[in-house]
């Protein structure tokens, strides 16, 4: 049959999970704690965006360097391999 207290706790946890899925993390928390959670999440998002921007900047710089190297190599005459002697 089951323990009625456990059934009620499970239902409460499911309800909280649905609220959190719909409204965002910490939706069931008191206002003061929810604001702390939201502030921490915003800070983490800002750090992630900054990290991704820095990564994209480095990738663009690397790509530009590779392109410049290719263009410099393209302008120079190619060295020929030494011919085989005594043929």
PyMOL commands that set and color helices and strands:
alter all, ss='L'
color gray80, all
select helices_A, chain A and resi 4-23+31-75
alter helices_A, ss='H'
color red, helices_A
deselect
rebuild
show_as cartoon
